[in-house]
Amino acid sequence: RSNNGIIVCKWNDNSVVNVASNALNVHPTNQVKRYSYKEKSKVNIEQPGIIKTYNVNMGGVDRCDQNISLYRISIRGKKWYFPLICQCIDMAMQNAWQLHRLNRGTKDQLSFRRAVAMNLLETYKKSTRRGVAKPSRLANEFSRYDRIDHLVVYKEKQSRCGQCHKKVQFQCEKCQVALHPKGCFK
């Protein structure tokens, strides 16, 4: 079928193949052999020229699809665009692996994907440097039990008692430790 210079061709091979082109035509047709289940042998059938040209030039597309299907990202998401993002990531990984191989890389696809994943994880990990050091808890322990200048004060926000771990709104003014005024504060 032709419309405005664009030809759309539908051909039954092992499955239905639809091809559209603005440069090629259905003619000339070629004779190809396909297996017929009715006659239980190979028979000659007509193949459109546009299909023959497609079959000659489609090797890279098939290889890409085959390699992606080996290690496809198999995480399901609830958003409609998630499979599209996963397909784009798979294609980018496939193209990167092909470039790796062109530059005489020796890794197979699985080890290449693992190396990329490990590099991404190492790049964005939390830094191991620590923040501002907290004051020594041991120094607070000495002043906590010296029984000098310890006063109970009321505070708005509740916190846990340093002795019995129940919620309390009182704390020691000197130690800044939450304590119950009766029982725990001695």
OpenMM code with the backbone's topology and positions (N, CA, C; nanometers):
from openmm import Vec3, app, unit

residues = "ARG SER ASN ASN GLY ILE ILE VAL CYS LYS TRP ASN ASP ASN SER VAL VAL ASN VAL ALA SER ASN ALA LEU ASN VAL HIS PRO THR ASN GLN VAL LYS ARG TYR SER TYR LYS GLU LYS SER LYS VAL ASN ILE GLU GLN PRO GLY ILE ILE LYS THR TYR ASN VAL ASN MET GLY GLY VAL ASP ARG CYS ASP GLN ASN ILE SER LEU TYR ARG ILE SER ILE ARG GLY LYS LYS TRP TYR PHE PRO LEU ILE CYS GLN CYS ILE ASP MET ALA MET GLN ASN ALA TRP GLN LEU HIS ARG LEU ASN ARG GLY THR LYS ASP GLN LEU SER PHE ARG ARG ALA VAL ALA MET ASN LEU LEU GLU THR TYR LYS LYS SER THR ARG ARG GLY VAL ALA LYS PRO SER ARG LEU ALA ASN GLU PHE SER ARG TYR ASP ARG ILE ASP HIS LEU VAL VAL TYR LYS GLU LYS GLN SER ARG CYS GLY GLN CYS HIS LYS LYS VAL GLN PHE GLN CYS GLU LYS CYS GLN VAL ALA LEU HIS PRO LYS GLY CYS PHE LYS".split()
positions = [
    Vec3(0.0847, -0.1173, 0.0000),
    Vec3(0.0000, 0.0000, 0.0000),
    Vec3(0.0890, 0.1232, 0.0000),
    Vec3(0.0549, 0.2219, -0.0761),
    Vec3(0.1357, 0.3426, -0.0871),
    Vec3(0.0503, 0.4637, -0.0542),
    Vec3(0.1077, 0.5571, 0.0235),
    Vec3(0.0359, 0.6777, 0.0603),
    Vec3(0.1379, 0.7891, 0.0811),
    Vec3(0.1325, 0.8930, -0.0021),
    Vec3(0.2231, 1.0079, 0.0084),
    Vec3(0.3704, 0.9673, 0.0049),
    Vec3(0.4052, 0.8714, -0.0780),
    Vec3(0.5443, 0.8306, -0.0914),
    Vec3(0.5922, 0.7336, 0.0140),
    Vec3(0.5062, 0.6945, 0.1064),
    Vec3(0.5443, 0.5980, 0.2100),
    Vec3(0.4775, 0.4649, 0.1784),
    Vec3(0.5577, 0.3603, 0.1720),
    Vec3(0.5067, 0.2274, 0.1404),
    Vec3(0.5026, 0.1450, 0.2683),
    Vec3(0.3879, 0.0826, 0.2935),
    Vec3(0.3720, -0.0065, 0.4082),
    Vec3(0.3475, -0.1458, 0.3533),
    Vec3(0.4283, -0.2409, 0.3988),
    Vec3(0.4195, -0.3778, 0.3482),
    Vec3(0.3981, -0.4738, 0.4648),
    Vec3(0.3031, -0.5649, 0.4490),
    Vec3(0.2770, -0.6683, 0.5493),
    Vec3(0.3048, -0.8024, 0.4830),
    Vec3(0.3914, -0.8823, 0.5480),
    Vec3(0.4308, -1.0100, 0.4893),
    Vec3(0.4287, -1.1181, 0.5951),
    Vec3(0.3725, -1.2339, 0.5619),
    Vec3(0.3673, -1.3468, 0.6552),
    Vec3(0.4888, -1.4355, 0.6342),
    Vec3(0.5786, -1.4321, 0.7316),
    Vec3(0.6915, -1.5248, 0.7326),
    Vec3(0.6578, -1.6260, 0.8413),
    Vec3(0.7445, -1.6529, 0.9352),
    Vec3(0.7063, -1.7364, 1.0497),
    Vec3(0.6061, -1.6634, 1.1376),
    Vec3(0.6115, -1.5314, 1.1345),
    Vec3(0.5110, -1.4477, 1.1986),
    Vec3(0.4874, -1.3290, 1.1059),
    Vec3(0.3916, -1.2454, 1.1401),
    Vec3(0.3595, -1.1307, 1.0557),
    Vec3(0.4683, -1.0250, 1.0709),
    Vec3(0.5184, -0.9749, 0.9568),
    Vec3(0.6217, -0.8715, 0.9557),
    Vec3(0.5640, -0.7494, 0.8864),
    Vec3(0.5629, -0.6354, 0.9565),
    Vec3(0.5175, -0.5093, 0.8983),
    Vec3(0.6377, -0.4185, 0.8791),
    Vec3(0.6513, -0.3626, 0.7589),
    Vec3(0.7643, -0.2756, 0.7276),
    Vec3(0.7108, -0.1532, 0.6555),
    Vec3(0.7621, -0.0351, 0.6918),
    Vec3(0.7269, 0.0895, 0.6230),
    Vec3(0.8553, 0.1524, 0.5711),
    Vec3(0.8477, 0.2125, 0.4523),
    Vec3(0.9668, 0.2745, 0.3945),
    Vec3(0.9254, 0.3887, 0.3033),
    Vec3(1.0126, 0.4888, 0.2946),
    Vec3(0.9906, 0.5957, 0.1976),
    Vec3(1.0970, 0.5910, 0.0889),
    Vec3(1.1863, 0.4906, 0.0936),
    Vec3(1.2942, 0.4817, -0.0039),
    Vec3(1.2858, 0.3564, -0.0899),
    Vec3(1.2277, 0.2487, -0.0394),
    Vec3(1.2254, 0.1219, -0.1115),
    Vec3(1.0851, 0.0897, -0.1595),
    Vec3(1.0764, -0.0134, -0.2438),
    Vec3(0.9494, -0.0544, -0.3012),
    Vec3(0.9301, -0.2035, -0.2773),
    Vec3(0.8074, -0.2517, -0.2978),
    Vec3(0.7766, -0.3935, -0.2831),
    Vec3(0.8405, -0.4728, -0.3969),
    Vec3(0.8469, -0.4132, -0.5137),
    Vec3(0.9032, -0.4814, -0.6316),
    Vec3(1.0482, -0.4424, -0.6473),
    Vec3(1.1369, -0.5219, -0.6923),
    Vec3(1.1198, -0.6584, -0.7433),
    Vec3(1.1049, -0.7586, -0.6290),
    Vec3(1.0305, -0.8642, -0.6563),
    Vec3(1.0138, -0.9695, -0.5563),
    Vec3(1.1197, -1.0768, -0.5775),
    Vec3(1.1468, -1.1521, -0.4748),
    Vec3(1.2482, -1.2580, -0.4800),
    Vec3(1.1841, -1.3904, -0.4422),
    Vec3(1.2443, -1.4992, -0.4886),
    Vec3(1.2000, -1.6337, -0.4510),
    Vec3(1.2814, -1.6795, -0.3298),
    Vec3(1.2115, -1.7187, -0.2225),
    Vec3(1.2782, -1.7715, -0.1040),
    Vec3(1.2137, -1.9038, -0.0666),
    Vec3(1.2896, -1.9867, 0.0034),
    Vec3(1.2374, -2.1172, 0.0452),
    Vec3(1.1951, -2.1089, 0.1909),
    Vec3(1.0752, -2.1530, 0.2181),
    Vec3(1.0214, -2.1610, 0.3535),
    Vec3(0.9574, -2.2984, 0.3711),
    Vec3(0.9579, -2.3474, 0.4942),
    Vec3(0.9016, -2.4785, 0.5232),
    Vec3(0.7500, -2.4683, 0.5287),
    Vec3(0.6816, -2.5572, 0.4597),
    Vec3(0.5356, -2.5636, 0.4593),
    Vec3(0.4918, -2.6848, 0.5414),
    Vec3(0.4091, -2.6589, 0.6429),
    Vec3(0.3601, -2.7684, 0.7271),
    Vec3(0.2561, -2.8526, 0.6539),
    Vec3(0.1884, -2.7925, 0.5558),
    Vec3(0.0902, -2.8687, 0.4772),
    Vec3(0.1603, -2.9726, 0.3903),
    Vec3(0.2628, -2.9265, 0.3180),
    Vec3(0.3318, -3.0166, 0.2249),
    Vec3(0.4501, -3.0880, 0.2900),
    Vec3(0.4844, -3.0492, 0.4117),
    Vec3(0.5941, -3.1092, 0.4882),
    Vec3(0.7258, -3.1075, 0.4122),
    Vec3(0.7486, -2.9968, 0.3447),
    Vec3(0.8756, -2.9765, 0.2741),
    Vec3(0.8930, -2.8272, 0.2493),
    Vec3(1.0101, -2.7893, 0.2004),
    Vec3(1.0342, -2.6487, 0.1700),
    Vec3(0.9731, -2.6154, 0.0350),
    Vec3(0.9094, -2.4977, 0.0304),
    Vec3(0.8474, -2.4518, -0.0939),
    Vec3(0.8987, -2.3121, -0.1260),
    Vec3(0.8955, -2.2764, -0.2547),
    Vec3(0.9348, -2.1423, -0.2982),
    Vec3(0.8163, -2.0477, -0.2841),
    Vec3(0.8410, -1.9322, -0.2237),
    Vec3(0.7370, -1.8299, -0.2136),
    Vec3(0.7967, -1.6955, -0.2518),
    Vec3(0.7082, -1.6009, -0.2820),
    Vec3(0.7510, -1.4662, -0.3210),
    Vec3(0.7808, -1.3831, -0.1960),
    Vec3(0.8939, -1.3147, -0.1980),
    Vec3(0.9313, -1.2252, -0.0889),
    Vec3(0.9467, -1.0846, -0.1461),
    Vec3(0.8790, -0.9849, -0.0868),
    Vec3(0.8927, -0.8479, -0.1375),
    Vec3(1.0369, -0.7975, -0.1239),
    Vec3(1.0771, -0.7099, -0.2143),
    Vec3(1.2127, -0.6555, -0.2138),
    Vec3(1.2440, -0.5775, -0.0869),
    Vec3(1.1446, -0.5079, -0.0342),
    Vec3(1.1647, -0.4292, 0.0877),
    Vec3(1.1982, -0.5205, 0.2064),
    Vec3(1.1401, -0.6409, 0.2111),
    Vec3(1.1682, -0.7368, 0.3183),
    Vec3(1.3097, -0.7915, 0.3035),
    Vec3(1.3515, -0.8189, 0.1796),
    Vec3(1.4874, -0.8693, 0.1569),
    Vec3(1.5905, -0.7666, 0.2028),
    Vec3(1.5700, -0.6402, 0.1685),
    Vec3(1.6627, -0.5342, 0.2094),
    Vec3(1.6655, -0.5208, 0.3613),
    Vec3(1.5496, -0.5325, 0.4235),
    Vec3(1.5431, -0.5262, 0.5699),
    Vec3(1.6231, -0.6405, 0.6321),
    Vec3(1.6047, -0.7630, 0.5810),
    Vec3(1.6753, -0.8790, 0.6359),
    Vec3(1.8266, -0.8677, 0.6191),
    Vec3(1.8714, -0.8067, 0.5097),
    Vec3(2.0153, -0.7903, 0.4863),
    Vec3(2.0745, -0.6914, 0.5864),
    Vec3(2.0013, -0.5845, 0.6183),
    Vec3(2.0568, -0.4750, 0.6982),
    Vec3(2.0141, -0.4735, 0.8449),
    Vec3(1.9456, -0.5746, 0.8923),
    Vec3(1.8928, -0.5696, 1.0283),
    Vec3(1.9760, -0.6459, 1.1292),
    Vec3(2.0945, -0.6903, 1.0950),
    Vec3(2.1767, -0.7708, 1.1848),
    Vec3(2.2089, -0.7020, 1.3160),
    Vec3(2.2427, -0.5723, 1.3140),
    Vec3(2.2779, -0.5000, 1.4359),
    Vec3(2.1606, -0.4865, 1.5309),
    Vec3(2.0416, -0.4663, 1.4768),
    Vec3(1.9223, -0.4519, 1.5602),
    Vec3(1.8927, -0.5835, 1.6312),
    Vec3(1.8987, -0.6936, 1.5576),
    Vec3(1.8737, -0.8243, 1.6183),
    Vec3(1.9778, -0.8583, 1.7236),
    Vec3(2.1048, -0.8279, 1.6972),
    Vec3(2.2112, -0.8568, 1.7931),
    Vec3(2.1920, -0.7757, 1.9208),
    Vec3(2.1529, -0.6498, 1.9046),
    Vec3(2.1274, -0.5645, 2.0213),
    Vec3(2.0118, -0.6211, 2.1035),
    Vec3(1.9025, -0.6572, 2.0381),
    Vec3(1.7877, -0.7143, 2.1095),
    Vec3(1.8244, -0.8456, 2.1782),
    Vec3(1.9051, -0.9277, 2.1113),
    Vec3(1.9456, -1.0552, 2.1704),
    Vec3(2.0314, -1.0322, 2.2945),
    Vec3(2.1279, -0.9416, 2.2861),
    Vec3(2.2156, -0.9154, 2.4008),
    Vec3(2.1396, -0.8523, 2.5169),
    Vec3(2.0450, -0.7647, 2.4869),
    Vec3(1.9647, -0.7038, 2.5937),
    Vec3(1.8793, -0.8096, 2.6622),
    Vec3(1.8251, -0.9034, 2.5852),
    Vec3(1.7386, -1.0053, 2.6453),
    Vec3(1.8159, -1.0989, 2.7383),
    Vec3(1.9475, -1.1090, 2.7221),
    Vec3(2.0264, -1.1959, 2.8099),
    Vec3(2.0291, -1.1448, 2.9532),
    Vec3(2.0456, -1.0126, 2.9712),
    Vec3(2.0584, -0.9548, 3.1048),
    Vec3(1.9660, -0.8353, 3.1213),
    Vec3(1.8412, -0.8512, 3.0852),
    Vec3(1.7440, -0.7424, 3.0942),
    Vec3(1.7166, -0.7061, 3.2397),
    Vec3(1.6982, -0.5766, 3.2651),
    Vec3(1.6606, -0.5313, 3.3984),
    Vec3(1.5203, -0.5839, 3.4263),
    Vec3(1.5062, -0.6614, 3.5320),
    Vec3(1.3770, -0.7266, 3.5578),
    Vec3(1.3139, -0.6748, 3.6866),
    Vec3(1.3116, -0.5434, 3.7008),
    Vec3(1.2461, -0.4816, 3.8154),
    Vec3(1.1142, -0.4241, 3.7658),
    Vec3(1.0059, -0.4581, 3.8328),
    Vec3(0.8759, -0.4063, 3.7919),
    Vec3(0.8434, -0.2821, 3.8718),
    Vec3(0.7906, -0.1827, 3.8035),
    Vec3(0.7502, -0.0605, 3.8704),
    Vec3(0.6027, -0.0343, 3.8497),
    Vec3(0.5485, 0.0570, 3.9260),
    Vec3(0.4064, 0.0887, 3.9158),
    Vec3(0.3790, 0.2010, 3.8172),
    Vec3(0.4802, 0.2722, 3.7762),
    Vec3(0.4612, 0.3837, 3.6833),
    Vec3(0.4686, 0.3323, 3.5396),
    Vec3(0.3947, 0.3965, 3.4494),
    Vec3(0.3888, 0.3522, 3.3111),
    Vec3(0.5211, 0.3717, 3.2395),
    Vec3(0.6016, 0.4676, 3.2833),
    Vec3(0.7254, 0.4987, 3.2129),
    Vec3(0.8434, 0.4148, 3.2611),
    Vec3(0.8264, 0.3354, 3.3647),
    Vec3(0.9382, 0.2594, 3.4202),
    Vec3(0.9972, 0.1599, 3.3199),
    Vec3(0.9165, 0.0830, 3.2441),
    Vec3(0.9763, -0.0062, 3.1437),
    Vec3(1.0546, 0.0694, 3.0365),
    Vec3(1.0105, 0.1901, 3.0020),
    Vec3(1.0840, 0.2693, 2.9029),
    Vec3(1.2210, 0.3100, 2.9565),
    Vec3(1.2250, 0.3506, 3.0825),
    Vec3(1.3527, 0.3893, 3.1438),
    Vec3(1.4457, 0.2684, 3.1512),
    Vec3(1.3909, 0.1526, 3.1906),
    Vec3(1.4731, 0.0312, 3.1982),
    Vec3(1.5264, -0.0080, 3.0608),
    Vec3(1.4436, 0.0054, 2.9561),
    Vec3(1.4882, -0.0264, 2.8203),
    Vec3(1.5990, 0.0688, 2.7771),
    Vec3(1.5860, 0.1969, 2.8097),
    Vec3(1.6906, 0.2939, 2.7746),
    Vec3(1.8209, 0.2623, 2.8479),
    Vec3(1.8118, 0.2250, 2.9744),
    Vec3(1.9329, 0.1886, 3.0496),
    Vec3(1.9956, 0.0635, 2.9897),
    Vec3(1.9121, -0.0360, 2.9544),
    Vec3(1.9641, -0.1579, 2.8924),
    Vec3(2.0343, -0.1279, 2.7607),
    Vec3(1.9742, -0.0409, 2.6793),
    Vec3(2.0359, -0.0071, 2.5503),
    Vec3(2.1665, 0.0697, 2.5705),
    Vec3(2.1699, 0.1583, 2.6691),
    Vec3(2.2936, 0.2321, 2.6969),
    Vec3(2.4033, 0.1363, 2.7434),
    Vec3(2.3674, 0.0405, 2.8281),
    Vec3(2.4659, -0.0583, 2.8735),
    Vec3(2.5150, -0.1444, 2.7573),
    Vec3(2.4236, -0.1822, 2.6694),
    Vec3(2.4600, -0.2628, 2.5529),
    Vec3(2.5555, -0.1854, 2.4627),
    Vec3(2.5247, -0.0583, 2.4363),
    Vec3(2.6120, 0.0234, 2.3516),
    Vec3(2.7481, 0.0448, 2.4171),
    Vec3(2.7499, 0.0658, 2.5481),
    Vec3(2.8771, 0.0841, 2.6190),
    Vec3(2.9608, -0.0434, 2.6130),
    Vec3(2.8952, -0.1587, 2.6254),
    Vec3(2.9690, -0.2849, 2.6169),
    Vec3(3.0265, -0.3056, 2.4776),
    Vec3(2.9485, -0.2700, 2.3744),
    Vec3(2.9993, -0.2820, 2.2370),
    Vec3(3.1207, -0.1917, 2.2165),
    Vec3(3.1162, -0.0690, 2.2702),
    Vec3(3.2319, 0.0206, 2.2604),
    Vec3(3.3510, -0.0355, 2.3380),
    Vec3(3.3237, -0.0962, 2.4525),
    Vec3(3.4294, -0.1605, 2.5315),
    Vec3(3.4974, -0.2699, 2.4494),
    Vec3(3.4187, -0.3492, 2.3795),
    Vec3(3.4746, -0.4567, 2.2974),
    Vec3(3.5508, -0.4022, 2.1778),
    Vec3(3.5025, -0.2917, 2.1188),
    Vec3(3.5742, -0.2313, 2.0060),
    Vec3(3.7112, -0.1793, 2.0481),
    Vec3(3.7231, -0.1365, 2.1733),
    Vec3(3.8509, -0.0873, 2.2254),
    Vec3(3.9334, -0.2001, 2.2868),
    Vec3(3.9153, -0.3199, 2.2356),
    Vec3(3.9888, -0.4391, 2.2774),
    Vec3(3.9658, -0.4752, 2.4240),
    Vec3(3.8462, -0.4500, 2.4713),
    Vec3(3.8107, -0.4906, 2.6071),
    Vec3(3.7905, -0.6411, 2.6129),
    Vec3(3.8198, -0.7004, 2.7270),
    Vec3(3.8131, -0.8466, 2.7376),
    Vec3(3.6958, -0.8954, 2.8214),
    Vec3(3.6194, -0.8045, 2.8802),
    Vec3(3.5104, -0.8474, 2.9686),
    Vec3(3.3902, -0.8938, 2.8875),
    Vec3(3.3250, -1.0002, 2.9380),
    Vec3(3.1982, -1.0392, 2.8781),
    Vec3(3.0897, -0.9443, 2.9297),
    Vec3(2.9690, -0.9590, 2.8757),
    Vec3(2.8646, -0.8613, 2.9064),
    Vec3(2.8269, -0.8606, 3.0549),
    Vec3(2.8176, -0.9768, 3.1160),
    Vec3(2.7779, -0.9832, 3.2568),
    Vec3(2.8826, -0.9183, 3.3471),
    Vec3(3.0099, -0.9498, 3.3253),
    Vec3(3.1137, -0.8895, 3.4098),
    Vec3(3.1254, -0.7398, 3.3830),
    Vec3(3.0983, -0.6960, 3.2592),
    Vec3(3.0986, -0.5528, 3.2287),
    Vec3(2.9861, -0.4821, 3.3046),
    Vec3(2.8661, -0.5418, 3.3040),
    Vec3(2.7532, -0.4824, 3.3774),
    Vec3(2.7823, -0.4768, 3.5272),
    Vec3(2.8437, -0.5821, 3.5798),
    Vec3(2.8790, -0.5827, 3.7220),
    Vec3(2.9809, -0.4740, 3.7544),
    Vec3(3.0797, -0.4565, 3.6667),
    Vec3(3.1819, -0.3540, 3.6900),
    Vec3(3.1202, -0.2147, 3.6879),
    Vec3(3.0283, -0.1899, 3.5949),
    Vec3(2.9608, -0.0596, 3.5888),
    Vec3(2.8788, -0.0373, 3.7157),
    Vec3(2.8061, -0.1402, 3.7596),
    Vec3(2.7244, -0.1274, 3.8812),
    Vec3(2.8120, -0.0997, 4.0032),
    Vec3(2.9230, -0.1707, 4.0154),
    Vec3(3.0126, -0.1492, 4.1302),
    Vec3(3.0720, -0.0088, 4.1275),
    Vec3(3.1099, 0.0398, 4.0090),
    Vec3(3.1644, 0.1757, 3.9992),
    Vec3(3.0604, 0.2799, 4.0368),
    Vec3(2.9355, 0.2590, 3.9962),
    Vec3(2.8300, 0.3536, 4.0331),
    Vec3(2.8045, 0.3512, 4.1831),
    Vec3(2.8060, 0.2326, 4.2425),
    Vec3(2.7845, 0.2231, 4.3870),
    Vec3(2.8984, 0.2879, 4.4650),
    Vec3(3.0210, 0.2713, 4.4184),
    Vec3(3.1356, 0.3308, 4.4877),
    Vec3(3.1398, 0.4817, 4.4702),
    Vec3(3.0900, 0.5309, 4.3584),
    Vec3(3.0935, 0.6746, 4.3325),
    Vec3(3.0027, 0.7500, 4.4275),
    Vec3(2.8858, 0.6955, 4.4558),
    Vec3(2.7869, 0.7681, 4.5341),
    Vec3(2.7705, 0.7144, 4.6761),
    Vec3(2.8722, 0.6477, 4.7305),
    Vec3(2.8589, 0.5992, 4.8680),
    Vec3(2.8837, 0.7134, 4.9656),
    Vec3(2.8358, 0.6963, 5.0885),
    Vec3(2.8538, 0.7995, 5.1904),
    Vec3(3.0008, 0.8097, 5.2264),
    Vec3(3.0432, 0.9302, 5.2607),
    Vec3(3.1833, 0.9479, 5.2967),
    Vec3(3.2088, 0.8849, 5.4329),
    Vec3(3.3307, 0.8394, 5.4521),
    Vec3(3.3663, 0.7734, 5.5773),
    Vec3(3.4158, 0.8722, 5.6814),
    Vec3(3.4306, 1.0001, 5.6439),
    Vec3(3.4741, 1.1000, 5.7413),
    Vec3(3.3627, 1.1252, 5.8405),
    Vec3(3.3988, 1.1407, 5.9640),
    Vec3(3.2999, 1.1638, 6.0688),
    Vec3(3.2794, 1.3123, 6.0877),
    Vec3(3.1664, 1.3470, 6.1432),
    Vec3(3.1332, 1.4866, 6.1702),
    Vec3(3.2020, 1.5364, 6.2957),
    Vec3(3.1427, 1.6346, 6.3570),
    Vec3(3.1976, 1.6931, 6.4790),
    Vec3(3.1922, 1.5889, 6.5902),
    Vec3(3.3021, 1.5751, 6.6615),
    Vec3(3.3089, 1.4757, 6.7686),
    Vec3(3.2194, 1.5166, 6.8843),
    Vec3(3.1479, 1.4213, 6.9402),
    Vec3(3.0625, 1.4468, 7.0559),
    Vec3(3.1493, 1.4514, 7.1810),
    Vec3(3.1072, 1.5252, 7.2825),
    Vec3(3.1862, 1.5275, 7.4058),
    Vec3(3.1887, 1.3892, 7.4698),
    Vec3(3.2940, 1.3631, 7.5379),
    Vec3(3.3131, 1.2323, 7.5983),
    Vec3(3.2018, 1.2026, 7.6984),
    Vec3(3.1440, 1.0854, 7.6875),
    Vec3(3.0387, 1.0455, 7.7803),
    Vec3(3.0965, 1.0180, 7.9191),
    Vec3(3.2231, 0.9780, 7.9215),
    Vec3(3.2871, 0.9481, 8.0486),
    Vec3(3.2993, 1.0730, 8.1355),
    Vec3(3.3299, 1.1877, 8.0750),
    Vec3(3.3396, 1.3129, 8.1510),
    Vec3(3.2044, 1.3498, 8.2101),
    Vec3(3.0960, 1.3272, 8.1368),
    Vec3(2.9621, 1.3556, 8.1877),
    Vec3(2.9262, 1.2631, 8.3040),
    Vec3(2.9751, 1.1406, 8.3008),
    Vec3(2.9445, 1.0453, 8.4073),
    Vec3(3.0029, 1.0921, 8.5411),
    Vec3(3.1236, 1.1478, 8.5377),
    Vec3(3.1853, 1.1940, 8.6632),
    Vec3(3.1058, 1.3091, 8.7238),
    Vec3(3.0665, 1.4064, 8.6406),
    Vec3(2.9942, 1.5215, 8.6950),
    Vec3(2.8501, 1.4855, 8.7302),
    Vec3(2.7994, 1.3808, 8.6719),
    Vec3(2.6605, 1.3424, 8.6960),
    Vec3(2.6403, 1.2919, 8.8393),
    Vec3(2.7368, 1.2240, 8.8929),
    Vec3(2.7223, 1.1645, 9.0259),
    Vec3(2.7988, 1.2403, 9.1357),
    Vec3(2.8402, 1.3647, 9.1107),
    Vec3(2.9159, 1.4377, 9.2135),
    Vec3(2.8271, 1.5083, 9.3162),
    Vec3(2.6956, 1.5178, 9.2937),
    Vec3(2.5963, 1.5769, 9.3851),
    Vec3(2.6237, 1.7246, 9.4156),
    Vec3(2.6795, 1.7957, 9.3192),
    Vec3(2.7065, 1.9386, 9.3368),
    Vec3(2.6329, 2.0151, 9.2270),
    Vec3(2.5515, 2.1134, 9.2628),
    Vec3(2.4795, 2.2038, 9.1723),
    Vec3(2.3844, 2.1336, 9.0752),
    Vec3(2.3236, 2.0270, 9.1124),
    Vec3(2.2254, 1.9606, 9.0267),
    Vec3(2.0869, 2.0109, 9.0632),
    Vec3(2.0173, 2.0723, 8.9657),
    Vec3(1.8835, 2.1259, 8.9881),
    Vec3(1.7874, 2.0680, 8.8852),
    Vec3(1.6651, 2.0405, 8.9290),
    Vec3(1.5624, 1.9898, 8.8384),
    Vec3(1.4927, 2.1081, 8.7733),
    Vec3(1.4839, 2.1076, 8.6398),
    Vec3(1.4127, 2.2127, 8.5667),
    Vec3(1.3094, 2.1479, 8.4747),
    Vec3(1.2006, 2.2224, 8.4499),
    Vec3(1.0936, 2.1754, 8.3619),
    Vec3(1.1296, 2.2131, 8.2184),
    Vec3(1.1018, 2.1242, 8.1235),
    Vec3(1.1214, 2.1572, 7.9818),
    Vec3(0.9965, 2.1171, 7.9046),
    Vec3(0.9694, 2.1896, 7.7959),
    Vec3(0.8468, 2.1691, 7.7172),
    Vec3(0.8455, 2.0326, 7.6472),
    Vec3(0.9569, 1.9990, 7.5873),
    Vec3(0.9621, 1.8774, 7.5070),
    Vec3(0.9921, 1.7561, 7.5946),
    Vec3(0.9182, 1.6482, 7.5689),
    Vec3(0.9414, 1.5256, 7.6443),
    Vec3(1.0642, 1.4533, 7.5901),
    Vec3(1.1314, 1.3825, 7.6778),
    Vec3(1.2411, 1.2955, 7.6373),
    Vec3(1.2419, 1.1749, 7.7306),
    Vec3(1.3353, 1.0842, 7.7116),
    Vec3(1.3410, 0.9617, 7.7915),
    Vec3(1.4267, 0.9824, 7.9159),
    Vec3(1.3827, 0.9244, 8.0243),
    Vec3(1.4547, 0.9322, 8.1517),
    Vec3(1.5868, 0.8556, 8.1395),
    Vec3(1.6932, 0.9144, 8.1892),
    Vec3(1.8236, 0.8501, 8.1844),
    Vec3(1.8343, 0.7288, 8.2746),
    Vec3(1.7427, 0.7146, 8.3697),
    Vec3(1.7491, 0.6045, 8.4655),
    Vec3(1.6516, 0.4924, 8.4284),
    Vec3(1.5212, 0.5262, 8.4159),
    Vec3(1.4201, 0.4219, 8.3919),
    Vec3(1.3704, 0.4186, 8.2468),
    Vec3(1.4093, 0.5132, 8.1634),
    Vec3(1.3770, 0.5197, 8.0204),
    Vec3(1.2296, 0.5445, 7.9906),
    Vec3(1.1528, 0.5943, 8.0882),
    Vec3(1.0150, 0.6357, 8.0629),
    Vec3(1.0160, 0.7811, 8.0190),
    Vec3(0.9054, 0.8265, 7.9570),
    Vec3(0.8979, 0.9649, 7.9112),
    Vec3(0.8858, 1.0599, 8.0300),
    Vec3(0.9573, 1.1734, 8.0191),
    Vec3(0.9601, 1.2693, 8.1289),
    Vec3(0.9813, 1.4093, 8.0716),
    Vec3(0.9313, 1.5133, 8.1459),
    Vec3(0.9478, 1.6516, 8.1026),
    Vec3(1.0404, 1.7301, 8.1964),
    Vec3(1.1188, 1.6613, 8.2743),
    Vec3(1.2133, 1.7267, 8.3653),
    Vec3(1.3543, 1.6810, 8.3309),
    Vec3(1.4501, 1.7706, 8.3568),
    Vec3(1.5886, 1.7328, 8.3355),
    Vec3(1.6791, 1.8045, 8.4344),
    Vec3(1.7988, 1.7530, 8.4492),
    Vec3(1.8992, 1.8147, 8.5352),
    Vec3(1.9601, 1.9321, 8.4595),
    Vec3(1.9676, 2.0467, 8.5246),
    Vec3(2.0192, 2.1668, 8.4596),
    Vec3(2.1682, 2.1547, 8.4293),
    Vec3(2.2437, 2.0907, 8.5150),
    Vec3(2.3884, 2.0791, 8.4975),
    Vec3(2.4247, 1.9721, 8.3942),
    Vec3(2.3669, 1.8530, 8.4066),
    Vec3(2.4046, 1.7388, 8.3210),
    Vec3(2.3283, 1.7340, 8.1889),
    Vec3(2.2148, 1.8014, 8.1811),
    Vec3(2.1262, 1.7951, 8.0648),
    Vec3(2.0753, 1.6520, 8.0421),
    Vec3(2.0513, 1.5791, 8.1496),
    Vec3(1.9982, 1.4433, 8.1439),
    Vec3(1.8557, 1.4474, 8.1949),
    Vec3(1.7625, 1.3886, 8.1180),
    Vec3(1.6223, 1.3843, 8.1599),
    Vec3(1.6068, 1.2833, 8.2724),
    Vec3(1.5393, 1.3255, 8.3817),
    Vec3(1.5180, 1.2388, 8.4981),
    Vec3(1.3849, 1.2714, 8.5635),
    Vec3(1.3222, 1.1713, 8.6256),
    Vec3(1.2026, 1.1956, 8.7057),
    Vec3(1.2455, 1.2654, 8.8354),
    Vec3(1.1684, 1.3682, 8.8799),
    Vec3(1.2071, 1.4393, 9.0025),
    Vec3(1.2008, 1.3506, 9.1262),
    Vec3(1.1096, 1.2541, 9.1259),
    Vec3(1.0970, 1.1645, 9.2417),
    Vec3(1.1451, 1.0266, 9.1992),
    Vec3(1.2340, 0.9693, 9.2660),
    Vec3(1.2789, 0.8328, 9.2390),
    Vec3(1.4078, 0.8257, 9.1593),
    Vec3(1.4085, 0.8779, 9.0393),
    Vec3(1.5268, 0.8654, 8.9535),
    Vec3(1.6296, 0.9757, 8.9807),
    Vec3(1.5854, 1.0933, 9.0231),
    Vec3(1.6759, 1.2055, 9.0484),
    Vec3(1.7265, 1.1981, 9.1919),
    Vec3(1.8450, 1.1491, 9.2142),
    Vec3(1.9035, 1.1377, 9.3480),
    Vec3(2.0427, 1.1937, 9.3460),
] * unit.nanometer
topology = app.Topology()
chain = topology.addChain("A")
for resn in residues:
    res = topology.addResidue(resn, chain)
    for name in ("N", "CA", "C"):
        topology.addAtom(name, app.Element.getBySymbol(name[0]), res)
